[in-house]
Amino acid sequence: MSIQSFTIAIPQGTLDDLLVRLSQTRWPDQVEGASWDYGTNLDYLKELADYWQHEFDWRAQETRLNQFAQFRADIDGLGIHFIHERGKGPNPLPIILTHGWPSSFFEMLKIIPLLTDPARYGSDPADAFDVVVPSLPGFGFSDRPRERGWQLPKTAELWARLMSNELGYQRFAAAGGDFGSGVTRLLALSHPDLLIGIHLTYLGFPTLHADQSHLSEAEQRYLSAVQQWMMSEGGYAMIQSTKPQTLAYGLNDSPIGLAGWIVEKFQTLSDCDGEVERSFSKDELLTNIMIYWVTETINSSIRTYYENIHLPPKLQAGQRIEVPAGVALFPKEANLPPREWGERSLRIERWTEMPRGGHFAALEEPQLLAEELRTFYRPLRAA
């Protein structure tokens, strides 16, 4: 393996091409009076596209991204992009934070300084972390796997090698939501000796369901709610799990198609009362979308759904993880399980129902999540 410094520098031709495509958008119609119930609202997407074309400054965002220490590691021939920011405290705890879809490493940027330099924000410097934020394989500035079967257990193995072999951490913490929750749990399952604890903001990952025998009434209600949610909101996941290639032609070719597909998830899964910009600014939404656009990784990212539907049955059934676990459930998450559901597969030592926020917690409520991580890991640091 080898690590090299990395700087984001998108060719101007890519940005010029984007502006041409935005200017030539062929807009669909919309049912009168429709809001977001049919999907991404037409009026809002036109507003976002106009801002994208005339006001959004990618170079400014690129500069902001490049303020973080970024690297690429070659692990078994696959290039993995990651941020590595050192903590400012007496004994920083290393932690690897993993994003999901349709997010990117960008989701974690607000929380990084809160974790690396807690004293600057009025917290105890003893709670400092060394923070590692990788881009999942097939996402952002990491390489795109081209072979079949690139499933989350392989990513968990990459993370173990990155943290222990390459960065030299003997033990570390791990946290994530969405796909990041699955990777974090698989990491704890296969390398419990490396982890002092795991922290999750999402427990509904479909291939890691716990044993469904002898369910409580609360668990039965939860599974019923999951089924109802999948019927009303889960169409995107079904398409991406079955025919991702078909979808990719349109999303990879049309920036408006890509934006419409992604922004609807941020509107649906955030604590925004239907107004997505109550939770995320246009610049934040577009920077995340741009990471997919300029790297052409929408196909490889949605292919992750297809690959993980085919996980081995033993992982789909769920195995118990004995590494100490913390769970923070944000109220606008897609589905909120009862604690007993989590305890079927996790050794839960902290369970917190958060006061606000949704699926993209690190971006939407970084202060709340940072404090939760500090609190959970505080007693584990000396273990």
VENRAZI-V714404 format. One record per residue. PHI is phi in radians with two decimals (* if undefined). PSI is psi in whole degrees, -180 to 180 (none if undefined). OMEGA is omega in whole degrees, 0 to 359 (999 if undefined). Layout:
BEGIN
phi=PHI psi=PSI omega=OMEGA
phi=PHI psi=PSI omega=OMEGA
END
This chain:
BEGIN
phi=* psi=153 omega=176
phi=-2.52 psi=146 omega=179
phi=-2.05 psi=135 omega=176
phi=-2.28 psi=145 omega=174
phi=-1.07 psi=150 omega=184
phi=-2.38 psi=136 omega=176
phi=-2.22 psi=133 omega=178
phi=-1.34 psi=127 omega=179
phi=-2.63 psi=88 omega=184
phi=-1.35 psi=131 omega=179
phi=-1.01 psi=141 omega=181
phi=-1.05 psi=-33 omega=179
phi=-1.04 psi=-35 omega=177
phi=-1.13 psi=-40 omega=180
phi=-1.25 psi=-38 omega=178
phi=-1.13 psi=-42 omega=178
phi=-1.06 psi=-40 omega=178
phi=-1.04 psi=-46 omega=181
phi=-1.10 psi=-37 omega=176
phi=-1.10 psi=-46 omega=181
phi=-1.10 psi=-42 omega=178
phi=-1.09 psi=-39 omega=182
phi=-1.23 psi=-19 omega=183
phi=-1.86 psi=18 omega=181
phi=-1.05 psi=134 omega=173
phi=-1.80 psi=105 omega=188
phi=-1.40 psi=143 omega=173
phi=-1.42 psi=174 omega=174
phi=-1.54 psi=-177 omega=180
phi=-2.65 psi=145 omega=177
phi=-1.10 psi=138 omega=180
phi=-1.04 psi=133 omega=177
phi=1.41 psi=2 omega=180
phi=-1.22 psi=142 omega=175
phi=-1.82 psi=-105 omega=175
phi=-1.99 psi=8 omega=186
phi=-1.23 psi=-26 omega=176
phi=-1.56 psi=-7 omega=187
phi=2.28 psi=-163 omega=183
phi=-0.97 psi=129 omega=183
phi=-1.17 psi=132 omega=184
phi=-1.10 psi=-47 omega=182
phi=-1.08 psi=-42 omega=180
phi=-1.16 psi=-42 omega=182
phi=-1.15 psi=-35 omega=175
phi=-1.12 psi=-40 omega=178
phi=-1.11 psi=-44 omega=179
phi=-1.14 psi=-41 omega=180
phi=-1.14 psi=-39 omega=178
phi=-1.11 psi=-42 omega=177
phi=-1.11 psi=-43 omega=180
phi=-1.02 psi=-44 omega=185
phi=-1.33 psi=-36 omega=192
phi=-1.97 psi=-20 omega=186
phi=-2.22 psi=-32 omega=183
phi=-1.07 psi=134 omega=183
phi=-2.04 psi=95 omega=180
phi=-1.08 psi=-39 omega=182
phi=-1.07 psi=-36 omega=177
phi=-1.15 psi=-41 omega=179
phi=-1.19 psi=-38 omega=177
phi=-1.04 psi=-44 omega=178
phi=-1.07 psi=-42 omega=179
phi=-1.10 psi=-44 omega=179
phi=-1.09 psi=-39 omega=183
phi=-1.32 psi=-4 omega=173
phi=-1.26 psi=-18 omega=178
phi=-1.59 psi=146 omega=181
phi=-1.29 psi=110 omega=184
phi=-2.00 psi=150 omega=184
phi=-2.54 psi=166 omega=167
phi=-2.28 psi=132 omega=178
phi=-1.95 psi=136 omega=174
phi=-1.64 psi=111 omega=181
phi=-2.11 psi=109 omega=183
phi=0.93 psi=40 omega=176
phi=1.47 psi=0 omega=178
phi=-1.90 psi=125 omega=179
phi=-1.43 psi=126 omega=180
phi=-2.03 psi=123 omega=177
phi=-1.51 psi=141 omega=177
phi=-2.75 psi=154 omega=169
phi=-1.65 psi=141 omega=176
phi=-2.40 psi=103 omega=180
phi=-1.97 psi=126 omega=182
phi=-1.38 psi=144 omega=179
phi=-1.39 psi=155 omega=178
phi=-1.99 psi=91 omega=182
phi=-3.02 psi=177 omega=185
phi=-1.16 psi=-32 omega=182
phi=-2.74 psi=75 omega=184
phi=-1.05 psi=139 omega=178
phi=-1.59 psi=123 omega=177
phi=-1.22 psi=137 omega=179
phi=-2.46 psi=139 omega=175
phi=-1.92 psi=124 omega=182
phi=-1.87 psi=128 omega=185
phi=-2.09 psi=128 omega=180
phi=-1.49 psi=-177 omega=177
phi=-2.34 psi=-153 omega=179
phi=-2.01 psi=142 omega=1
phi=-1.61 psi=43 omega=179
phi=-1.59 psi=-168 omega=179
phi=-2.83 psi=-179 omega=177
phi=-0.99 psi=-23 omega=180
phi=-1.01 psi=-31 omega=181
phi=-0.98 psi=-30 omega=187
phi=-1.59 psi=-4 omega=189
phi=-1.10 psi=-40 omega=182
phi=-1.14 psi=-31 omega=186
phi=-1.49 psi=-20 omega=184
phi=-1.01 psi=-54 omega=181
phi=-1.13 psi=-29 omega=178
phi=-1.14 psi=-32 omega=181
phi=-1.56 psi=-36 omega=183
phi=-1.37 psi=-29 omega=185
phi=-2.37 psi=65 omega=184
phi=-1.07 psi=-31 omega=181
phi=-1.08 psi=-34 omega=179
phi=-1.08 psi=-24 omega=183
phi=-1.94 psi=23 omega=173
phi=1.47 psi=14 omega=180
phi=-1.93 psi=176 omega=185
phi=-1.29 psi=126 omega=178
phi=-1.07 psi=-20 omega=177
phi=-1.17 psi=-14 omega=179
phi=-1.60 psi=12 omega=184
phi=-1.20 psi=150 omega=177
phi=-2.15 psi=147 omega=158
phi=-1.48 psi=122 omega=188
phi=-1.90 psi=127 omega=174
phi=-2.04 psi=124 omega=180
phi=-2.20 psi=99 omega=178
phi=-1.53 psi=158 omega=167
phi=-1.58 psi=128 omega=179
phi=-0.95 psi=149 omega=173
phi=-0.94 psi=132 omega=182
phi=1.51 psi=2 omega=180
phi=-2.09 psi=142 omega=171
phi=0.94 psi=-129 omega=187
phi=-1.66 psi=10 omega=168
phi=-1.45 psi=160 omega=179
phi=-1.18 psi=158 omega=179
phi=-1.73 psi=112 omega=176
phi=-1.07 psi=138 omega=182
phi=-1.91 psi=-12 omega=181
phi=-1.59 psi=159 omega=175
phi=-1.15 psi=157 omega=169
phi=1.44 psi=20 omega=177
phi=-1.42 psi=93 omega=186
phi=-1.87 psi=170 omega=185
phi=-1.04 psi=-33 omega=176
phi=-1.02 psi=-34 omega=177
phi=-1.16 psi=-39 omega=178
phi=-1.15 psi=-40 omega=177
phi=-1.03 psi=-39 omega=178
phi=-1.15 psi=-39 omega=176
phi=-1.06 psi=-44 omega=181
phi=-1.11 psi=-40 omega=179
phi=-1.08 psi=-43 omega=181
phi=-1.24 psi=-39 omega=179
phi=-1.07 psi=-48 omega=185
phi=-1.27 psi=-44 omega=187
phi=-1.58 psi=-51 omega=185
phi=-1.31 psi=-45 omega=187
phi=-1.55 psi=-47 omega=182
phi=-1.55 psi=-12 omega=171
phi=1.42 psi=19 omega=178
phi=-1.49 psi=122 omega=181
phi=-1.31 psi=-37 omega=175
phi=-2.48 psi=151 omega=184
phi=-2.74 psi=173 omega=177
phi=-1.82 psi=163 omega=179
phi=-2.56 psi=145 omega=181
phi=-2.64 psi=157 omega=177
phi=3.05 psi=170 omega=174
phi=-2.33 psi=168 omega=180
phi=0.98 psi=-134 omega=177
phi=-0.99 psi=-32 omega=179
phi=-1.08 psi=-30 omega=175
phi=-1.18 psi=-43 omega=178
phi=-1.12 psi=-45 omega=179
phi=-1.08 psi=-43 omega=181
phi=-1.09 psi=-43 omega=179
phi=-1.17 psi=-40 omega=179
phi=-1.16 psi=-34 omega=176
phi=-1.09 psi=-44 omega=179
phi=-1.19 psi=-32 omega=181
phi=-1.23 psi=-41 omega=185
phi=-1.62 psi=-22 omega=182
phi=-2.38 psi=58 omega=182
phi=-1.08 psi=-25 omega=181
phi=-1.20 psi=-21 omega=182
phi=-1.53 psi=-18 omega=192
phi=-1.91 psi=133 omega=174
phi=-1.52 psi=-18 omega=180
phi=3.04 psi=159 omega=176
phi=-2.20 psi=149 omega=179
phi=-2.27 psi=133 omega=187
phi=-2.24 psi=143 omega=172
phi=-1.95 psi=8 omega=183
phi=-2.66 psi=131 omega=180
phi=-2.07 psi=0 omega=188
phi=-1.56 psi=16 omega=183
phi=-1.06 psi=120 omega=194
phi=-1.10 psi=-30 omega=183
phi=-1.53 psi=3 omega=180
phi=-2.14 psi=30 omega=179
phi=-1.07 psi=143 omega=177
phi=-1.35 psi=174 omega=177
phi=-0.98 psi=127 omega=185
phi=-1.68 psi=9 omega=177
phi=-1.40 psi=148 omega=177
phi=1.00 psi=47 omega=181
phi=-1.28 psi=144 omega=174
phi=-1.33 psi=170 omega=177
phi=-1.08 psi=-39 omega=179
phi=-1.12 psi=-39 omega=178
phi=-1.20 psi=-38 omega=178
phi=-1.12 psi=-40 omega=176
phi=-1.11 psi=-39 omega=179
phi=-1.08 psi=-48 omega=180
phi=-1.13 psi=-36 omega=176
phi=-1.13 psi=-41 omega=178
phi=-1.14 psi=-37 omega=177
phi=-1.09 psi=-43 omega=179
phi=-1.10 psi=-43 omega=179
phi=-1.13 psi=-40 omega=179
phi=-1.11 psi=-42 omega=180
phi=-1.09 psi=-35 omega=179
phi=-1.26 psi=-33 omega=184
phi=-1.68 psi=-29 omega=187
phi=-2.22 psi=-9 omega=190
phi=-1.69 psi=13 omega=181
phi=-1.02 psi=-38 omega=180
phi=-1.03 psi=-41 omega=182
phi=-1.20 psi=-36 omega=179
phi=-1.16 psi=-42 omega=178
phi=-1.10 psi=-46 omega=183
phi=-1.21 psi=-23 omega=179
phi=-1.49 psi=-15 omega=185
phi=-2.08 psi=-46 omega=184
phi=-2.35 psi=58 omega=183
phi=-1.12 psi=-34 omega=183
phi=-1.09 psi=-40 omega=180
phi=-1.07 psi=-42 omega=180
phi=-1.18 psi=-34 omega=188
phi=-1.13 psi=-29 omega=182
phi=-1.04 psi=-46 omega=180
phi=-1.24 psi=-43 omega=184
phi=-1.22 psi=-34 omega=181
phi=-1.35 psi=-21 omega=184
phi=-1.70 psi=-28 omega=186
phi=-2.05 psi=116 omega=177
phi=-1.10 psi=-34 omega=178
phi=-1.21 psi=-40 omega=176
phi=-1.06 psi=-44 omega=179
phi=-1.10 psi=-46 omega=181
phi=-1.09 psi=-44 omega=180
phi=-1.07 psi=-39 omega=181
phi=-1.19 psi=-39 omega=185
phi=-1.46 psi=-44 omega=188
phi=-1.15 psi=-28 omega=179
phi=-1.10 psi=-35 omega=178
phi=-1.17 psi=-39 omega=179
phi=-1.19 psi=-34 omega=177
phi=-1.24 psi=-44 omega=184
phi=-1.23 psi=-38 omega=191
phi=-1.83 psi=18 omega=177
phi=-2.06 psi=166 omega=182
phi=-1.59 psi=66 omega=191
phi=-2.07 psi=3 omega=181
phi=0.93 psi=37 omega=176
phi=1.52 psi=-11 omega=181
phi=-1.90 psi=99 omega=191
phi=-1.02 psi=-30 omega=183
phi=-1.40 psi=1 omega=168
phi=-1.27 psi=-21 omega=181
phi=-1.91 psi=-32 omega=184
phi=-2.43 psi=139 omega=177
phi=-1.36 psi=164 omega=175
phi=-1.02 psi=-41 omega=180
phi=-1.07 psi=-40 omega=179
phi=-1.17 psi=-46 omega=179
phi=-1.05 psi=-46 omega=185
phi=-1.28 psi=-33 omega=177
phi=-1.10 psi=-43 omega=177
phi=-1.10 psi=-44 omega=178
phi=-1.09 psi=-42 omega=181
phi=-1.07 psi=-35 omega=179
phi=-1.05 psi=-39 omega=175
phi=-1.21 psi=-41 omega=186
phi=-1.19 psi=-51 omega=187
phi=-1.26 psi=-23 omega=179
phi=-1.69 psi=-8 omega=183
phi=0.91 psi=49 omega=183
phi=-1.92 psi=12 omega=180
phi=-1.12 psi=-39 omega=181
phi=-1.15 psi=-49 omega=181
phi=-1.16 psi=-28 omega=179
phi=-1.29 psi=-45 omega=181
phi=-1.28 psi=-23 omega=176
phi=-1.09 psi=-23 omega=177
phi=-1.00 psi=-35 omega=178
phi=-1.09 psi=-47 omega=181
phi=-1.05 psi=-47 omega=184
phi=-1.11 psi=-40 omega=187
phi=-1.43 psi=-13 omega=170
phi=-1.13 psi=-24 omega=184
phi=-1.77 psi=26 omega=174
phi=-1.08 psi=152 omega=177
phi=-1.01 psi=147 omega=182
phi=-0.96 psi=-35 omega=183
phi=-1.13 psi=-29 omega=177
phi=-1.46 psi=-32 omega=176
phi=-1.13 psi=-36 omega=182
phi=-1.21 psi=-30 omega=180
phi=1.66 psi=125 omega=177
phi=-2.01 psi=149 omega=184
phi=-1.27 psi=136 omega=180
phi=-1.87 psi=123 omega=185
phi=-1.68 psi=-4 omega=174
phi=-1.16 psi=136 omega=178
phi=-0.93 psi=135 omega=185
phi=-2.21 psi=140 omega=170
phi=-2.02 psi=143 omega=180
phi=-2.27 psi=128 omega=174
phi=-2.13 psi=117 omega=182
phi=-1.82 psi=118 omega=179
phi=-1.56 psi=138 omega=194
phi=-1.07 psi=-26 omega=181
phi=-1.73 psi=18 omega=171
phi=-1.09 psi=158 omega=186
phi=-0.99 psi=-49 omega=180
phi=-2.50 psi=135 omega=185
phi=-1.95 psi=107 omega=182
phi=-1.38 psi=157 omega=171
phi=-1.30 psi=162 omega=184
phi=-1.06 psi=-37 omega=183
phi=-1.10 psi=-27 omega=176
phi=-1.12 psi=-45 omega=178
phi=-1.15 psi=-36 omega=184
phi=-1.25 psi=-13 omega=176
phi=-1.16 psi=-29 omega=184
phi=-2.20 psi=-4 omega=184
phi=-2.26 psi=148 omega=171
phi=-1.59 psi=85 omega=189
phi=-1.43 psi=123 omega=178
phi=-1.95 psi=-11 omega=174
phi=-2.63 psi=128 omega=181
phi=-2.28 psi=117 omega=185
phi=-2.22 psi=128 omega=172
phi=-1.68 psi=110 omega=189
phi=-1.31 psi=153 omega=185
phi=-1.33 psi=-24 omega=182
phi=-2.83 psi=167 omega=178
phi=1.94 psi=173 omega=184
phi=-2.48 psi=-147 omega=191
phi=-1.14 psi=-35 omega=183
phi=-1.73 psi=62 omega=194
phi=-1.07 psi=-41 omega=184
phi=-1.15 psi=-29 omega=179
phi=-1.54 psi=-38 omega=185
phi=-1.45 psi=-41 omega=183
phi=-2.34 psi=63 omega=185
phi=-1.08 psi=-37 omega=181
phi=-1.09 psi=-45 omega=181
phi=-1.11 psi=-45 omega=183
phi=-1.21 psi=-40 omega=179
phi=-1.06 psi=-44 omega=179
phi=-1.14 psi=-37 omega=178
phi=-1.14 psi=-42 omega=178
phi=-1.14 psi=-43 omega=178
phi=-1.03 psi=-46 omega=184
phi=-1.15 psi=-43 omega=182
phi=-1.14 psi=-45 omega=186
phi=-1.43 psi=-14 omega=184
phi=-0.95 psi=-52 omega=181
phi=-1.29 psi=-15 omega=182
phi=-1.51 psi=-16 omega=184
phi=-1.07 psi=-37 omega=183
phi=-1.58 psi=-2 omega=184
phi=-1.26 psi=none omega=999
END
